[in-house]
Amino acid sequence: MTEDQARSRRQVLRQAAGTSLGLLAGSAGFPGLARAEAGWPHKPVTWVVPFPAGGGTDTFARPLCAMLTKQTGRQFIIDNKGGAGGTVGATMAARAAPDGYNFFMGAVHHAIAPAMYPKLDYRLEEDFVPVALLSSVPQVIVVNPSKVPVKDVAGLLDLLRKNPGKLNYGSAGNGTSHHLAGELFKIQTKTFITHIPYRGAGPALQDLIAGQVDLMFDGLASSATHIKSGRIKALAVGAAKRAPGFPEIPSAVEAGIPNYQVATWYGLWAPKGTPKEVIAAMQAELKKAFATEELRATWNGLGTETPNMYGDAFGKFVHGEIVRWAEVVKTSGAKLD
């Protein structure tokens, strides 16, 4: 080999090495890209659900995570972290590693929280990246039929007005949509019902069934099974029309309280810094899951349709809800204590 040939070979090798190092540096700078190319997910994925097991969030989280597990071949794990109207779990999720294996399934309660909790340890719009809307169901007015033997909203209003302050309602906690739905109902109907906060909708619902509380303003999804079994009675949904899968329950308009429009929605976020490629992969898996007949039937049975809102569109929706609920909190005078 001549000197010129040797020099040319060394130059080619240096260029090849430089290219390889550049590619490696690129992968190091964009770890999500490397993971996406390797096939996300390649280990279990955790969803923090900031309420105890058995509530409305769980009702959607469990079948959805089961479907994602089936699709990807990797376990999607639900980690229930209840407390303080869902803010304890949200704080934990905000501090989780943004590695593509930690997600947060929050709800309308987290759009209410900024107006109720002046010193939150997280910021929904700054500490998280919006991934997708997962469901939106109307609130439903439900009573224990043994303790509140009424047939409809008119009967409930008559009972409340004849017995001011004697009935109570359970909620998922101070500052949750269940709480504010009750306060809004009181304002619009000029009635008084004592609020009993719980550490999640699940425990509140169990006490409603057991007769420890008289009524609830619950998400239709978490009450659905118990409504169908007859353990609790639904008087109306907080919407302008009847809910999918529940044609027998009157709308608020039909029940005589036309301005009572309250929905419980659930969404998915990722900790800020989660690679965009992984978020896109999660969104693709969600779209695939929502396209299945199995999940569509499940959502219909829970009183909602499968959604189609992702990324920035979901983020704008959440911002609008934060503004809306801040006004409701101000008008109602709702407090944490």
Order of alpha helices (4+ residues) and beta strands (2+ residues): alpha-alpha-beta-alpha-beta-alpha-beta-alpha-alpha-beta-alpha-beta-alpha-beta-alpha-beta-alpha-beta-alpha-beta-alpha-alpha-alpha
